Amino acid sequence: MQKHMTSLVSKIRFYSSKNLPMVSKLSHTEHCCKILVVGGGCGGCSVAARLAKVLYKHDIIIVEPRDVHVFKPAFTLIGAGISQLRDVTRPMLQVLPDNAIWVKDSVEHFCPADNMVILESGATVEYEFMVISVGLEPNFNGRKQLNDVTIVYANANDSLFPVDLYEDAVHRIAEKLNVCVQFGVNLVKIIPENNKAIFACTSAPENTTCLKYSFLHVSTPMKPPKALKKSKDILDNRKFVDVDERTLQHRKFMNVFALGDCASLPTSKTASAISVQSYVVFKNIMNAMEGNDIEPIYDGYTASPIFTGYDSLMLAEFDYSKEPKPTFPFNIDKDKAWLFHLQCKVMPHIYWNHMLKGTWDGPEKFRKIFRLEFLKRRKEDAYLGCK
Ligand SMILES: Cc1cc2nc3c(=O)[nH]c(=O)nc-3n(C[C@H](O)[C@H](O)[C@H](O)COP(=O)(O)OP(=O)(O)OC[C@H]3O[C@@H](n4cnc5c(N)ncnc54)[C@H](O)[C@@H]3O)c2cc1C
């Protein structure tokens, strides 16, 4: 691997922009950089900030079309009436690192074999390394537009959560809140004028049921942005950027890395996961640039906050093994008020001030401290119990 990377780096360095093929007859700009970051969302910003600390200004180009950066994890709070949209957005210029160049454009086509992308404007960007973090888009076409106080949670999957401990906990919470949970049903049509939702049975789609609602909350299926869909050679068969799940390096193009929602990582797609992934991408790009081995260090850590009320939340943290990986090692399958406040008050602070600035590697340090404290206390309790 190391040998391959070193030869790849020297091959790329050998390419000057003049050696690369012309891709368009339009008069357009040709940008050239050491590292191209595609997407200025959660993953792109956080990797770019880390790299910007150790590279020169003209080394990093970030391609991002939007003027505004959105703190997506707060969408749930907006939906619940706890936050307002204006509280969860910042101008893009404010969140991108100073020590990098922002090209306000969209990638239209990825050409990884030529170490280049073509932008919507016709401009091109050549790179030595590329980081892709373009997220996913809601697929509104995935749903056709078309009682009392009972809450029905209808779910196409056959479980509520991929981790047994949290699955049991969520079932208990649903029971306590009188939420009727239905599995294996897929929302296929909404008839808003009659407040009706039609569900197809996942095992036999011809069997449908109709549910009348007074309030409907739908989480839409997601799809990759169109630029990815056009660039099949970087995707896996599920249309995610095909990277190694431990190194986050592309399986075919060794100078390409991906993280976040668009990456083919078999873990829950969250900002918490990105906090660790951005460190891994940074570390492995540095390894590649310095001719060191790429390190298989991502364990799939992710964290899903499960709101259970206006003052309670359960935090489900786990990794690829689907075993819990709690930061706070006590009553991890219980919802608590302090976790609710952590999510609403502390997480936004961490996001804006640390994650986007590349100084938040996830909660591992805290996990170690809390675990040591916890073990110490257990030993003390056991000692007192013996006395
Ligand atoms: C409702 C909701 C609630 C959530 N709650 C939580 C939570 O509580 N905790 C948690 O940890 N996570 C949560 N998440 C998940 C978290 O927000 C995402 O995992 C995270 O934002 C993904 O970051 P990303 O960088 O992969 O993509 P994004 O943040 O979506 O950024 C992608 C960026 O790429 C840009 N882009 C797209 N196409 C192109 C292109 N062709 N060229 C250039 N740029 C492009 C976009 O403009 C965008 O800025 C939630 C998500 C949602 C939707």
The ligand as a MOL file (V3000), in Angstrom:
LIG
                    3D

  0  0  0     0  0            999 V3000
M  V30 BEGIN CTAB
M  V30 COUNTS 53 58 0 0 0
M  V30 BEGIN ATOM
M  V30 1 C -33.3230 15.9810 10.4050 0
M  V30 2 C -31.9250 15.5400 10.7120 0
M  V30 3 C -31.5480 15.3600 12.0230 0
M  V30 4 C -30.2660 14.9550 12.3300 0
M  V30 5 N -29.9070 14.8180 13.6330 0
M  V30 6 C -28.6450 14.5000 13.9580 0
M  V30 7 C -28.2340 14.4490 15.3190 0
M  V30 8 O -29.0190 14.7100 16.2260 0
M  V30 9 N -26.9580 14.1230 15.5960 0
M  V30 10 C -26.0570 13.8570 14.6060 0
M  V30 11 O -24.8950 13.5890 14.9320 0
M  V30 12 N -26.4180 13.8900 13.3040 0
M  V30 13 C -27.6700 14.2100 12.9490 0
M  V30 14 N -28.0560 14.2710 11.6250 0
M  V30 15 C -27.1190 13.8280 10.5830 0
M  V30 16 C -26.0800 14.9050 10.1990 0
M  V30 17 O -26.6940 16.1430 10.0630 0
M  V30 18 C -25.4380 14.4680 8.9000 0
M  V30 19 O -24.8760 13.1830 9.0880 0
M  V30 20 C -24.3420 15.4370 8.4580 0
M  V30 21 O -24.8370 16.7340 8.2960 0
M  V30 22 C -23.7550 14.9620 7.1400 0
M  V30 23 O -22.6710 15.7730 6.7970 0
M  V30 24 P -22.0510 15.6740 5.3270 0
M  V30 25 O -20.8430 16.5490 5.2710 0
M  V30 26 O -21.9190 14.2640 4.9310 0
M  V30 27 O -23.1850 16.2810 4.4120 0
M  V30 28 P -23.8790 17.7030 4.4990 0
M  V30 29 O -23.7240 18.3170 5.8380 0
M  V30 30 O -25.2330 17.4880 3.9330 0
M  V30 31 O -23.0160 18.5940 3.5010 0
M  V30 32 C -22.9250 18.3000 2.1420 0
M  V30 33 C -22.4550 19.5730 1.4380 0
M  V30 34 O -22.0690 19.2260 0.1130 0
M  V30 35 C -22.5310 20.2210 -0.7690 0
M  V30 36 N -22.6750 19.6030 -2.1000 0
M  V30 37 C -23.6430 18.7270 -2.5160 0
M  V30 38 N -23.4180 18.3870 -3.7990 0
M  V30 39 C -22.2870 19.0490 -4.1800 0
M  V30 40 C -21.5520 19.1250 -5.3950 0
M  V30 41 N -21.9390 18.4410 -6.4770 0
M  V30 42 N -20.4480 19.9130 -5.4490 0
M  V30 43 C -20.0350 20.6010 -4.3400 0
M  V30 44 N -20.6990 20.5740 -3.1740 0
M  V30 45 C -21.8090 19.8180 -3.0980 0
M  V30 46 C -23.8670 20.6660 -0.1870 0
M  V30 47 O -24.1930 21.9740 -0.6420 0
M  V30 48 C -23.5820 20.5970 1.3120 0
M  V30 49 O -23.1380 21.8410 1.8190 0
M  V30 50 C -29.3330 14.6890 11.2880 0
M  V30 51 C -29.7070 14.8970 9.9520 0
M  V30 52 C -30.9810 15.3110 9.6700 0
M  V30 53 C -31.3630 15.5360 8.2180 0
M  V30 END ATOM
M  V30 BEGIN BOND
M  V30 1 1 1 2
M  V30 2 1 2 3
M  V30 3 2 2 52
M  V30 4 2 3 4
M  V30 5 1 4 5
M  V30 6 1 4 50
M  V30 7 2 5 6
M  V30 8 1 6 7
M  V30 9 1 6 13
M  V30 10 2 7 8
M  V30 11 1 7 9
M  V30 12 1 9 10
M  V30 13 2 10 11
M  V30 14 1 10 12
M  V30 15 2 12 13
M  V30 16 1 13 14
M  V30 17 1 14 15
M  V30 18 1 14 50
M  V30 19 1 15 16
M  V30 20 1 16 17
M  V30 21 1 16 18
M  V30 22 1 18 19
M  V30 23 1 18 20
M  V30 24 1 20 21
M  V30 25 1 20 22
M  V30 26 1 22 23
M  V30 27 1 23 24
M  V30 28 2 24 25
M  V30 29 1 24 26
M  V30 30 1 24 27
M  V30 31 1 27 28
M  V30 32 2 28 29
M  V30 33 1 28 30
M  V30 34 1 28 31
M  V30 35 1 31 32
M  V30 36 1 32 33
M  V30 37 1 33 34
M  V30 38 1 33 48
M  V30 39 1 34 35
M  V30 40 1 35 36
M  V30 41 1 35 46
M  V30 42 1 36 37
M  V30 43 1 36 45
M  V30 44 2 37 38
M  V30 45 1 38 39
M  V30 46 1 39 40
M  V30 47 2 39 45
M  V30 48 1 40 41
M  V30 49 2 40 42
M  V30 50 1 42 43
M  V30 51 2 43 44
M  V30 52 1 44 45
M  V30 53 1 46 47
M  V30 54 1 46 48
M  V30 55 1 48 49
M  V30 56 2 50 51
M  V30 57 1 51 52
M  V30 58 1 52 53
M  V30 END BOND
M  V30 END CTAB
M  END
